[in-house]
Amino acid sequence: MKSHWLDRSRLLVYPGAAALIFVCWVAYAFLGSTGGMDPAGNPLGYDFVQFWSVSKIGLHDPAVLAYHGPHLLAVEKAVAPALNGVLPWRYPPMFYLVVLPFSLIPLQVGWIIFSLGTLGLYGWVFWRAVDAARPEVPQIPMPRVLLVLAAFGPLWFNLLNGQTGFLTAALAAGALLCLERRPVLAGVLIGLLCIKPHLAVLFPLCLIAIGAWRTFLWAAVTVVVFTLLSAMVLGADTLVAFLQGLREASQLLDAGQAPLAKMPSVFVSLRLLHVPLATAYAVHGAVALLATGVVWRVWRRCRDARLRNAALMAGSFFISPYVFDYDMVWLAFPVAWLCLYCIETGWRRFERELLVLFWADTLLIAVVAKHMVTHTVPLALGLLLWMIYRRATEKSPLPSLTSEDHCS
């Protein structure tokens, strides 16, 4: 059988070259930094400045002041005088509780601990997700899998900026890996996703679809306990301020005053093309409903956990307009699960090419998004979800390919 063009050598060269470019990018930021500022004049760990500043407010001032823009800006400017604009605090009090200790240590140290710690957790969960399938597809060398992951653009963007993508992706994927054998732990992990609740909207729906009531109950209990604990520590007024901040964030997004280049949602992509506000919301809502229907159907009909999990983590990206480029680290999991399924059951025509295009698109959002007319991520992600859905609803898988093609 003629081997596919995406052979072993290309699976080393292409990801290796991309990973090397990202390593050089990070090295340039570090080596060219002066006084904790990168060559572009931004603080190293740019977004983590917000987390550290909120921690300082929570430990020294009334915690609710973190949701007050001028007060937060004053603290951020004291930490990073060259900071351009304010980094508003839009997270719920539950995540406030997570970052509360960080100002007890220096900013850069906290950023390194948070970024590398959550990266380690993310990498470990990814390893477990792939390793769980190795008895069925032992031809997959784990070093090659990790090399491909290292070439995933959003990973490096999240790492350099000190954002939450690693943590939320690890919670989501970890919950799905635990769902069948450890339903209580799965529920707790899903409940912890209340730190970014708009990413977890589809999880309760999927639990209902398969009748996972025990997991559903523990997820709900975790959310309630975490919310009450944060209210006890930080004050109930922080929850009120968080909800009020959501309205302000919506108004800023409608006015185009949000960081649109970093928000690859359907809504933002349409607004960058100057689509009217109402139309953009209507289209986004329709796409979100369609994605919800696709995920529901997959969870109701498909018995393969890899495809169910892939559909959920990919479909979750379509629900909220407030998704950011660093949230895209979620998408390494659905790609991996889909690849594992296809390697075991046989590739369909053009599936590998479409996955390569999806991978290339993640490079664009991480590197040159600011110079594009609009985001292409919704289109690429739509193709990914379609491939997952097609596989999940097919009556019988294709015959397996040769071991040579398995590794291609």
Secondary structure, DSSP 8 states (H G I E B T S, - for coil): ----SS-HHHHHHHHHHHHHHHHHHHHHHHHT-BTTB-TTS-BTTTTHHHHHHHHHHHHHS-GGGGGSHHHHHHHHHHH-TT--S-----S-HHHHHHHGGGGGS-HHHHHHHHHHHHHHHHHHHHHHHHHTTTTT-TT--HHHHHHHHHT-HHHHHHHHHT-SHHHHHHHHHHHHHHTTT-HHHHHHHHHHGGGSGGGSTHHHHHHHHTT-HHHHHHHHHHHHHHHHHHHHHH-THHHHHHHHHHHHHHHHHHTT-S-GGG--SHHHHHHHTT--HHHHHHHHHHHHHHHHHHHHHHHHH---HHHHHHHHHHHGGGT-S---GGGGGGGHHHHHHHHHHHHHH---TTHHHHHHHHHHHHHHHHHTGGGSSS--HHHHHHHHHHHHHHHHH-SS------HHHHT-
